[in-house]
């Protein structure tokens, strides 16, 4: 009887703890702010951007310019029995290039908004 109760407790514990977990999702690599600060409009070259950040996630033609997009996202989702919470960090760098030279860029770095919700 004691063995049966112990097995039931182990099974219930496994079910309970499997319902409380924290998966982590990472997209891209962190964007170094010090490198972003080195970008100078109408001076920094396409080759220098590639050297600093590698290949972009996306390239989009915009008339006679191309826009390169770099994204980094690091998020944690804490799942509980009745609710979930998402936290993390989001960085994005958009670089516009014409004739091999940066004409404009926009950088953002912010914590992801904390989102709470029902796990069901």
Backbone torsions as a table, in degrees:
resi	resn	phi	psi	omega
1	UNK	NA	-41.1	179.0
2	UNK	-63.3	-39.8	178.3
3	UNK	-63.3	-40.1	-179.2
4	UNK	-65.4	-42.2	177.6
5	UNK	-64.7	-40.5	178.9
6	UNK	-64.1	-42.3	178.1
7	UNK	-64.0	-39.4	176.9
8	UNK	-63.2	-42.6	179.3
9	UNK	-64.1	-41.5	178.2
10	UNK	-63.2	-44.6	179.9
11	UNK	-62.9	-44.9	178.8
12	UNK	-64.6	-38.8	177.7
13	UNK	-63.6	-42.0	179.3
14	UNK	-62.2	-42.2	178.2
15	UNK	-64.3	-45.2	-178.7
16	UNK	-62.0	-49.7	-175.9
17	UNK	-72.7	-25.6	176.1
18	UNK	-72.1	-21.2	178.4
19	UNK	-83.9	-8.7	179.9
20	UNK	-119.9	96.8	-178.9
21	UNK	-142.7	165.5	-177.8
22	UNK	-128.8	90.4	175.2
23	UNK	-74.8	149.3	-178.9
24	UNK	-120.5	134.3	178.0
25	UNK	-124.0	126.7	178.3
26	UNK	-125.3	129.3	176.1
27	UNK	-120.8	127.2	177.5
28	UNK	77.1	-167.3	177.4
29	UNK	-121.7	149.9	-179.6
30	UNK	-55.8	141.5	177.8
31	UNK	-93.1	120.7	-176.9
32	UNK	-75.8	114.4	-178.6
33	UNK	-59.5	-34.4	178.8
34	UNK	-63.7	-35.6	176.4
35	UNK	-71.7	-38.9	177.2
36	UNK	-59.5	-40.0	-179.8
37	UNK	-64.4	-17.4	178.9
38	UNK	-82.2	-13.3	-179.2
39	UNK	-72.3	128.4	178.7
40	UNK	-123.6	122.8	179.2
41	UNK	-57.5	140.2	177.9
42	UNK	63.1	17.8	178.7
43	UNK	-137.6	-47.4	-178.7
44	UNK	-67.4	136.5	-176.2
45	UNK	-95.6	163.5	175.7
46	UNK	-57.2	-41.9	179.8
47	UNK	-62.9	-38.3	179.2
48	UNK	-67.8	-38.8	177.0
49	UNK	-62.6	-44.9	177.8
50	UNK	-60.1	-40.4	179.8
51	UNK	-66.6	-38.7	-177.8
52	UNK	-75.7	-40.4	-170.1
53	UNK	-122.2	-7.3	-177.8
54	UNK	78.9	-165.1	179.8
55	UNK	-69.6	138.4	178.1
56	UNK	-72.9	162.0	176.5
57	UNK	-68.5	-34.7	-176.0
58	UNK	-149.9	148.0	173.5
59	UNK	-128.2	129.9	-178.3
60	UNK	-129.5	128.9	175.4
61	UNK	-75.7	133.3	178.3
62	UNK	-132.2	85.0	-176.4
63	UNK	67.6	-121.1	-179.6
64	UNK	-94.5	10.3	178.7
65	UNK	-120.6	162.7	173.3
66	UNK	-121.5	139.3	177.7
67	UNK	-108.1	125.4	176.6
68	UNK	-100.9	138.6	-178.2
69	UNK	-121.4	128.2	174.5
70	UNK	-117.9	132.9	-179.0
71	UNK	-134.4	139.5	171.2
72	UNK	-133.2	130.4	177.4
73	UNK	-139.0	129.0	178.7
74	UNK	-128.2	111.4	-176.6
75	UNK	-132.3	149.5	175.9
76	UNK	-121.9	133.7	175.2
77	UNK	-116.7	113.4	178.5
78	UNK	-94.7	115.3	-178.0
79	UNK	-100.8	131.0	174.3
80	UNK	-116.6	-174.6	-179.8
81	UNK	-65.7	-36.3	-175.3
82	UNK	-123.0	-4.0	-177.6
83	UNK	-152.8	168.8	176.5
84	UNK	-138.7	153.0	178.6
85	UNK	-134.7	132.3	178.5
86	UNK	-113.9	130.7	176.7
87	UNK	-136.1	160.3	176.0
88	UNK	165.0	-162.8	-176.9
89	UNK	-134.9	143.0	-179.9
90	UNK	-132.9	126.8	176.2
91	UNK	-125.5	143.1	177.2
92	UNK	-144.8	136.6	175.8
93	UNK	-129.9	119.4	173.7
94	UNK	-108.7	128.1	-178.6
95	UNK	-124.1	125.0	176.5
96	UNK	-99.6	131.9	-175.1
97	UNK	-128.2	135.7	175.3
98	UNK	-135.4	128.3	179.8
99	UNK	54.0	37.2	175.6
100	UNK	80.3	8.8	-177.9
101	UNK	-129.0	141.7	178.4
102	UNK	-67.8	124.1	176.9
103	UNK	-101.5	-24.9	178.8
104	UNK	-164.0	157.7	175.2
105	UNK	-155.8	152.6	177.9
106	UNK	-135.0	130.0	-178.9
107	UNK	-124.5	137.3	175.5
108	UNK	-137.3	142.0	179.2
109	UNK	-142.8	115.5	-177.2
110	UNK	-149.8	154.5	172.2
111	UNK	-69.4	144.1	173.8
112	UNK	-68.3	141.8	178.0
113	UNK	-62.5	139.7	177.4
114	UNK	-71.7	123.4	179.7
115	UNK	-115.0	132.3	176.9
116	UNK	-119.4	145.0	179.5
117	UNK	-163.9	176.7	179.1
118	UNK	-79.4	138.9	177.7
119	UNK	-77.3	-11.5	-179.0
120	UNK	-104.7	NA	NA
